[in-house]
Amino acid sequence: MPDSSIIDQLNSVIAHHPVDEVLVALPMNKYGPLVETIVRHCEEQGIVVRVRTEIFNLQVARSYLDDLQGVPVMTIQSGPTDGWALVVKRLIDIAGSAALLLALAPLFVIVMLLIRLDSAGPIFFAQERVGFNKRRFRMLKFRTMADGSDRQQHVLEHLNEVEGPVFKIKNDPRVTRVGRFLRRFSIDELPQLINVLRGDMSLVGPRPLPVRDVDRIELQWHKRRFSIRPGITCLWQVNGRSNIGFDDWVRMDLDYIDKWSLGLDLLILMKTIPAVFKGPGAY
């Protein structure tokens, strides 16, 4: 049917019959000009119009109408939608990290002393990591290797025991005696509570990868893990850690992103403690 005939019929209906709303279910990518004309005619008579917005064939993202400084826009988003739940998540991060830093202060002092006595070098190790929307930040850890070991990684690349872009060696010769104990119980990760307090990380979220690993990611779908703030623990940590391949690791991260809720965060936090003491895949 010609567009002019459709508009004539529409004008006849809305002019002679009571009409509360008009629903336009035409695909915008094919009938954009016609939809615009229909909207304009309804607008002239003050009739509510609802327009289907599925312009794209989305696989995992969701679309919704939003307002940008008074301009209506369609937002397409695959990560958690901004709202009160994310605000609560951030408040939990602030309160939780601050409380843990205070409670664990004596442990921090003991660990700092052990590191100082065990090997020469700084107590903390700061490494550039890739976080939310690929923003880079300096992630803190207790140093578990001999000072300067990070600069020797290229020499050990052939010993890598993990598939994919990540680098891990079960019996890494660079790890110190104290460092091996700290890694066994993930104590070396505790300084990341400072990153959580700063806002670089969350208590729960996909682990932030080193720049070296991110540069080696070849599959684009792997990069969707950057669509949420990284965390200290996530599904990977409570399901075997290093014993899981990188593809499965990323799938767990994406599953977390797609199903995210405050309840899921609480469940992961509760499972993290026994997972740490069991230590599967921790090295």
C-alpha positions, 0 to 999 in steps of 0.5 A, a space after each residue: 500500500 502506498 505511504 500516502 494511502 496509509 496516511 489518508 486512512 490514518 487521518 480519516 480514523 483519528 479525525 472521525 473516531 475516538 482514538 486514545 493511542 496509536 501504536 506504530 509497529 513498523 521497522 524503523 530501518 525500513 519505514 523511517 520516513 513513514 513512521 515520522 509522518 505518522 508521528 507528526 500527524 498524531 502529534 498535531 491532534 495530541 494523540 499518544 503515539 507508541 513507536 516500536 524501537 527494535 531498530 537493530 537485531 540485538 544479541 545480548 544488549 537491551 534497548 530502552 528510551 532515555 532522555 539526554 538533556 531533553 532529547 529523547 534517545 534510544 540507549 542500547 546497553 548490555 551491562 547492568 542498567 544505571 539505577 538504585 541497585 548500582 548505587 547500593 552496590 557502590 555504597 556496599 563497596 565503600 562501607 565494606 572495603 573501609 571496614 575490612 581495611 580497619 579490621 585487617 590492619 593488624 594482618 597488614 602489619 604482619 604481612 608487611 613485616 614478613 615481606 620485608 624480612 623475606 626479600 629485598 624490595 618494596 612491600 607493595 606491587 602496583 601494576 597497570 590493569 585494564 578496568 571499566 570500559 578499558 580505563 587503566 588504573 594501578 592495581 595494588 597487591 602485596 609483593 609476592 615475587 623478587 623485586 623486578 620480576 615483572 620485567 623478566 616475564 618475557 623470558 618465561 613466556 615459553 613456560 606459560 601453562 594457561 591457554 589464551 592471552 593470560 600468563 600463569 606458571 604453577 611453580 613460578 621461580 620468581 615467587 618468594 617463600 612468603 609470596 607462595 604462602 600469600 598466594 595460597 590463601 589470596 592474602 596478596 590480593 587484600 590491598 585491592 581493598 584500597 582500589 575498591 575504596 578509590 572506585 577503581 574496582 568493586 568487591 565483586 566483578 570480573 578480575 582486571 587483566 594486565 595490559 599485556 593480557 588485554 593486548 593479546 585478546 583476539 576474540 571481540 566478545 571477550 572484551 564485553 567483560 570490561 562493561 562493568 567495574 572489575 572486582 576482587 572476586 567473581 564467579 571465576 574465583 569460586 569455581 576453580 580459578 586457574 584450573 579453568 580455561 580462559 574461554 570458560 573464565 570469560 563466559 563466567 564473567 559474561 554470565 555474571 554481567 548478564 545476571 547481575 543483582 545485589 543478591 548474586 554479589 552477596 552469594 559470591 562473597 559468601 562463597 569466596 571465603 571457603 573457596 579461598 581456604 580450599 585454594 583451588 587453582 591458586 598460584 
